[in-house]
Amino acid sequence: MEFQQYVSIIGAGPAGFALAADLLSHGKNVLLYSHPTHVRHANSVREKGRLKACGVMEGFANIPITTDMAEVVAFSQVIFLTVPSTGQDTILQEMKEYDLSQHILIAVPGNLLSLIKDANMEVGNILETNLSPYSCRMDEGQLLVLGRKKRIMIAAVRNHDLDPSFYDAVQDLFPGVRLRWCSSVVEVCLSNINGVFHPLMMLMNAGRIESTGGDFLLYRDGLTPAVANAMLGVDKVRMDIGAALGLCLQSTIEVSNECYDQSFTSLVTLAQKSPPHNRLRAPSDFGNRNISEDVPDLLVPWCGLAEVLGIDASPLAAVIVLAEMTTGESFMETGEESEEVAAGCGFEEGAGRTV
């Protein structure tokens, strides 16, 4: 099986632009979709005439950009979805108007899009990854890539009787990244370690973020031993959920080490010495996806799964409640969806297939 050399990407943010530039440099034809109400980065790139990338990816790229979903669907049967999970519902509603029965939708990352989002539409297949291949930021039309992962996890919703060539074709869409195929999208979601890192670093550095406008390095300065201890408590619950489902999950430090080919033994040492992490500046305020995405779309489903499985979910619940108190949002209201995940997904023994 060979996919077309044409790839559509929905989401004109840092991850979308990084993927587009990477695929273009590897000979693919790319079309990038920017939602008409979120064109800041797209307009900046258009004004400059091309995208400039620096960091671990350097050079210039001329990236075709559209705000027309019909063009996206017609351009390619492979569609990457790189928008934050908070924007997935909007995109899925727009895509329902089109025949996608021959398309493959790849959500990067997925965060259980195919199970708890309104994805009840005819799609050839939906794939979800645990993380984005790139640690990146954008400023005034320039892309800064701080790190590029060497391995990420992925699963297909319809994973029975897939031809071996399918795995090879999907691998071809991830330049420089080795894919580890998992047994289900639930295993992939449980391997999204952003849920361990991001919320606690934000919450336990809230005063510093607001008083300095984010004028510090989030990991190097903000991931102290006390913050790491809290993360380990969340990580234990995550791994206990996996064990109850017959999944052999790696610890957060192990996942991160595998992503970047590192060998750190503690979260604090990683924060101090890992180049993709120790140069990352803190957000300027609390209106950030580290909370708005990772709490409702990772911690809340994990918490619901833990409760369904009879696992002590109090560390997760504590973080969720603190996030609710801090932001005034009611993140826990979506927790009931986790029972659907637990009841409606078939779990398989083992960690899946490595390609």
C-alpha positions as CSV (number, residue, x, y, z in Angstrom):
1,M,0.0,0.0,0.0
2,E,1.3,3.4,-0.9
3,F,-0.2,6.7,0.2
4,Q,-0.3,9.6,-2.1
5,Q,2.6,12.1,-2.0
6,Y,-0.1,14.7,-1.1
7,V,-0.8,15.5,2.5
8,S,-3.3,17.9,4.0
9,I,-2.6,19.4,7.5
10,I,-5.4,21.1,9.5
11,G,-4.0,23.5,12.1
12,A,-1.8,26.5,11.2
13,G,0.0,26.6,14.6
14,P,3.6,25.7,15.5
15,A,3.0,21.9,15.2
16,G,1.2,22.2,11.8
17,F,3.8,24.5,10.3
18,A,6.6,22.3,11.6
19,L,5.0,19.2,10.1
20,A,4.4,21.0,6.8
21,A,7.9,22.2,6.5
22,D,9.3,18.8,7.4
23,L,7.1,16.9,4.9
24,L,8.0,19.5,2.2
25,S,11.7,19.0,2.8
26,H,11.1,15.2,2.3
27,G,9.4,15.6,-1.1
28,K,5.8,15.6,-0.1
29,N,3.2,18.0,-1.5
30,V,1.5,19.8,1.4
31,L,-1.6,22.0,1.9
32,L,-2.0,23.7,5.3
33,Y,-5.4,24.7,6.6
34,S,-5.9,27.7,8.8
35,H,-9.3,28.2,10.4
36,P,-10.8,31.5,9.3
37,T,-11.0,32.7,12.9
38,H,-7.4,31.7,13.8
39,V,-5.2,33.1,11.0
40,R,-2.6,35.0,13.1
41,H,0.3,32.7,12.3
42,A,-0.9,32.1,8.7
43,N,-1.1,35.8,8.1
44,S,2.4,36.4,9.5
45,V,3.9,33.7,7.2
46,R,2.0,35.1,4.2
47,E,3.2,38.6,4.9
48,K,6.8,37.4,5.0
49,G,6.3,35.3,1.8
50,R,7.6,32.1,3.3
51,L,8.2,30.3,6.6
52,K,11.6,30.7,8.3
53,A,12.5,27.8,10.6
54,C,15.4,27.8,13.1
55,G,16.6,25.6,15.9
56,V,16.9,21.9,15.2
57,M,15.1,22.5,11.9
58,E,16.6,25.3,9.8
59,G,15.8,26.9,6.5
60,F,12.9,28.4,4.6
61,A,9.7,26.8,3.2
62,N,7.0,28.0,0.9
63,I,3.9,26.5,2.4
64,P,0.6,26.6,0.6
65,I,-2.1,27.8,3.0
66,T,-5.9,27.7,2.6
67,T,-9.0,28.6,4.7
68,D,-11.3,26.4,2.6
69,M,-12.0,22.9,4.1
70,A,-13.3,21.7,0.7
71,E,-9.8,22.2,-0.7
72,V,-8.3,20.3,2.2
73,V,-10.5,17.3,1.6
74,A,-10.0,17.3,-2.1
75,F,-6.2,17.8,-1.9
76,S,-5.3,14.5,-0.2
77,Q,-6.8,11.3,1.3
78,V,-4.4,11.8,4.2
79,I,-5.3,14.5,6.6
80,F,-3.3,15.4,9.7
81,L,-5.2,17.2,12.5
82,T,-2.7,19.3,14.6
83,V,-5.1,21.6,16.3
84,P,-5.3,21.6,20.1
85,S,-7.9,19.1,21.4
86,T,-9.9,22.1,22.5
87,G,-10.5,22.9,18.8
88,Q,-11.1,19.4,17.6
89,D,-14.9,19.6,17.9
90,T,-15.1,22.7,15.7
91,I,-13.0,21.0,13.0
92,L,-14.9,17.7,13.1
93,Q,-18.2,19.5,12.7
94,E,-16.9,21.2,9.6
95,M,-15.6,17.9,8.2
96,K,-19.0,16.2,8.6
97,E,-20.1,17.9,5.4
98,Y,-17.7,15.8,3.3
99,D,-17.3,12.2,2.2
100,L,-14.3,11.0,4.2
101,S,-14.9,7.3,3.6
102,Q,-11.6,7.0,1.7
103,H,-9.6,9.3,4.0
104,I,-7.3,8.6,6.8
105,L,-7.4,11.2,9.7
106,I,-4.2,11.4,11.9
107,A,-4.7,13.3,15.1
108,V,-1.4,14.7,16.5
109,P,-1.9,14.2,19.4
110,G,-5.2,12.4,19.6
111,N,-6.3,12.7,23.2
112,L,-9.1,10.1,22.6
113,L,-10.6,12.2,19.8
114,S,-12.1,9.1,18.2
115,L,-13.8,7.9,21.4
116,I,-15.0,10.9,23.3
117,K,-15.2,13.7,20.7
118,D,-18.1,14.0,18.3
119,A,-16.4,12.0,15.6
120,N,-19.4,10.0,14.5
121,M,-18.7,10.3,10.8
122,E,-17.7,7.9,8.1
123,V,-13.9,8.1,8.0
124,G,-11.8,5.4,6.4
125,N,-9.7,5.2,9.6
126,I,-8.6,7.5,12.4
127,L,-5.1,7.3,13.9
128,E,-4.0,9.0,17.1
129,T,-0.5,9.8,18.4
130,N,0.5,10.4,22.0
131,L,2.6,13.5,21.3
132,S,3.6,15.9,18.5
133,P,6.9,15.0,16.9
134,Y,8.1,18.6,17.5
135,S,8.7,20.8,20.5
136,C,8.2,24.2,18.8
137,R,7.0,27.7,19.1
138,M,6.1,30.5,16.7
139,D,6.7,34.2,16.8
140,E,5.9,36.7,14.1
141,G,5.9,34.1,11.4
142,Q,9.2,32.4,12.5
143,L,9.2,28.8,13.7
144,L,11.5,27.8,16.5
145,V,12.0,24.1,16.8
146,L,13.5,23.3,20.2
147,G,13.4,19.6,19.8
148,R,12.5,16.8,17.5
149,K,11.3,13.5,18.9
150,K,12.9,10.3,17.7
151,R,10.0,8.1,18.7
152,I,6.3,8.6,19.3
153,M,3.4,6.2,19.9
154,I,0.4,5.7,17.6
155,A,-2.7,3.5,17.2
156,A,-5.4,3.1,14.6
157,V,-9.1,2.9,15.7
158,R,-9.7,0.2,13.2
159,N,-6.6,-1.9,13.9
160,H,-7.8,-5.3,12.8
161,D,-6.5,-7.0,9.6
162,L,-4.4,-4.0,8.6
163,D,-2.0,-4.9,5.8
164,P,1.7,-4.6,6.8
165,S,2.1,-2.1,4.0
166,F,-0.3,0.2,5.9
167,Y,2.2,0.6,8.7
168,D,5.0,1.3,6.3
169,A,2.9,3.9,4.5
170,V,2.1,5.7,7.7
171,Q,5.7,5.6,8.9
172,D,6.6,7.4,5.6
173,L,4.5,10.3,6.8
174,F,6.6,10.9,9.9
175,P,10.1,11.9,8.7
176,G,12.9,11.1,11.2
177,V,10.5,9.6,13.7
178,R,10.1,5.9,14.6
179,L,6.5,5.0,15.3
180,R,5.6,2.5,18.1
181,W,2.3,1.0,17.3
182,C,0.1,0.4,20.3
183,S,-2.9,-1.8,21.0
184,S,-5.5,0.9,21.2
185,V,-6.0,4.7,21.2
186,V,-6.5,4.4,25.0
187,E,-3.0,3.1,25.4
188,V,-1.8,6.0,23.3
189,C,-3.7,8.5,25.4
190,L,-2.3,7.1,28.6
191,S,1.2,7.6,27.1
192,N,0.7,11.3,26.6
193,I,3.1,12.5,29.3
194,N,2.0,16.1,28.8
195,G,-0.7,15.3,31.4
196,V,2.0,14.6,34.0
197,F,4.3,17.5,33.1
198,H,2.2,20.5,32.1
199,P,-0.7,21.0,34.6
200,L,1.4,20.7,37.7
201,M,4.2,22.9,36.4
202,M,1.6,25.6,35.7
203,L,-0.3,25.3,39.0
204,M,2.8,25.0,41.2
205,N,4.3,28.1,39.5
206,A,1.1,30.1,39.2
207,G,2.4,33.0,41.3
208,R,5.6,33.2,39.4
209,I,3.9,33.1,36.0
210,E,1.5,35.9,36.9
211,S,4.0,38.1,38.7
212,T,6.7,37.9,36.0
213,G,4.6,37.5,32.9
214,G,6.3,34.1,32.3
215,D,9.8,35.6,32.5
216,F,11.5,32.3,33.5
217,L,12.3,28.9,32.0
218,L,9.4,26.6,32.7
219,Y,11.2,23.4,33.1
220,R,14.7,24.5,34.2
221,D,13.4,27.0,36.8
222,G,10.0,25.6,37.5
223,L,10.4,21.8,37.8
224,T,11.9,21.6,41.3
225,P,12.1,18.5,43.5
226,A,8.7,19.3,45.1
227,V,7.1,19.7,41.7
228,A,8.7,16.5,40.6
229,N,7.4,14.6,43.6
230,A,3.8,15.8,42.8
231,M,4.4,14.6,39.2
232,L,5.5,11.2,40.3
233,G,2.2,10.9,42.3
234,V,0.2,11.6,39.1
235,D,2.4,9.3,37.1
236,K,1.8,6.4,39.5
237,V,-1.9,6.6,39.0
238,R,-1.5,6.8,35.2
239,M,0.7,3.6,35.2
240,D,-1.7,1.9,37.6
241,I,-4.5,2.5,35.1
242,G,-2.4,0.9,32.4
243,A,-1.6,-2.1,34.6
244,A,-5.3,-2.7,35.3
245,L,-6.0,-2.7,31.6
246,G,-3.2,-5.2,30.9
247,L,-0.9,-2.5,29.4
248,C,2.8,-2.2,30.2
249,L,3.1,1.6,30.3
250,Q,6.5,3.3,30.6
251,S,7.1,5.9,33.3
252,T,7.1,9.5,32.2
253,I,10.9,9.7,32.4
254,E,11.2,6.6,30.3
255,V,8.8,8.0,27.6
256,S,10.7,11.2,27.5
257,N,14.0,9.5,27.3
258,E,12.8,7.3,24.4
259,C,11.4,10.4,22.6
260,Y,14.7,12.3,22.6
261,D,17.2,9.4,22.9
262,Q,18.2,10.5,26.4
263,S,19.1,8.6,29.6
264,F,18.0,10.8,32.5
265,T,17.2,9.2,35.8
266,S,15.1,11.9,37.3
267,L,12.6,14.6,36.2
268,V,14.7,17.3,37.9
269,T,17.8,16.3,36.0
270,L,15.8,16.2,32.7
271,A,14.5,19.7,33.4
272,Q,18.0,21.0,34.0
273,K,19.9,19.3,31.2
274,S,17.5,18.3,28.4
275,P,17.9,20.8,25.5
276,P,14.3,20.5,24.2
277,H,13.1,21.3,27.8
278,N,15.6,23.5,29.5
279,R,15.2,26.4,27.0
280,L,11.4,26.5,27.0
281,R,10.1,29.8,28.4
282,A,7.0,29.8,30.6
283,P,3.7,31.0,29.3
284,S,3.0,34.7,29.8
285,D,-0.4,34.0,31.5
286,F,-2.7,31.2,32.7
287,G,-4.8,31.2,29.5
288,N,-2.7,28.4,28.1
289,R,-3.2,24.9,26.6
290,N,-1.1,23.4,29.4
291,I,-4.2,23.8,31.5
292,S,-7.1,24.2,29.1
293,E,-6.2,21.2,27.0
294,D,-4.2,18.8,29.3
295,V,-6.5,19.0,32.3
296,P,-9.9,18.2,30.6
297,D,-8.6,16.1,27.8
298,L,-6.0,14.0,29.7
299,L,-6.4,14.2,33.5
300,V,-10.2,14.1,33.5
301,P,-10.4,10.9,31.4
302,W,-7.6,9.3,33.3
303,C,-9.4,10.2,36.6
304,G,-12.6,8.7,35.3
305,L,-10.9,5.5,34.1
306,A,-9.2,5.1,37.5
307,E,-12.5,5.4,39.3
308,V,-14.1,2.9,37.0
309,L,-11.2,0.5,37.6
310,G,-11.3,0.9,41.4
311,I,-7.9,2.7,41.5
312,D,-7.2,5.6,43.9
313,A,-7.6,8.6,41.7
314,S,-7.1,11.3,44.5
315,P,-3.8,12.6,43.0
316,L,-5.5,13.3,39.7
317,A,-8.6,14.7,41.3
318,A,-6.5,17.0,43.4
319,V,-4.8,18.5,40.4
320,I,-8.2,18.8,38.5
321,V,-9.9,20.6,41.4
322,L,-6.9,23.0,41.9
323,A,-7.1,23.8,38.2
324,E,-10.8,24.4,38.5
325,M,-10.3,26.7,41.5
326,T,-7.5,28.6,39.8
327,T,-9.2,29.1,36.4
328,G,-12.9,29.1,37.4
329,E,-13.6,26.4,34.7
330,S,-15.5,23.2,35.4
331,F,-13.2,20.7,33.9
332,M,-14.6,17.7,35.7
333,E,-18.0,17.9,33.9
334,T,-16.6,15.9,31.0
335,G,-15.5,13.1,33.3
336,E,-18.5,10.9,32.6
337,E,-17.1,10.2,29.2
338,S,-14.4,8.1,30.7
339,E,-16.9,5.3,31.5
340,E,-17.7,5.1,27.8
341,V,-14.0,4.7,27.1
342,A,-13.6,2.0,29.6
343,A,-16.7,0.1,28.5
344,G,-16.5,0.6,24.8
345,C,-12.9,-0.1,24.0
346,G,-11.4,-3.6,23.6
347,F,-8.1,-3.8,25.5
348,E,-5.3,-6.1,24.4
349,E,-2.4,-7.6,26.3
350,G,1.0,-6.1,25.7
351,A,2.2,-2.8,24.3
352,G,1.4,-3.5,20.7
353,R,3.6,-3.7,17.7
354,T,6.8,-1.8,17.0
355,V,7.6,-1.0,13.4
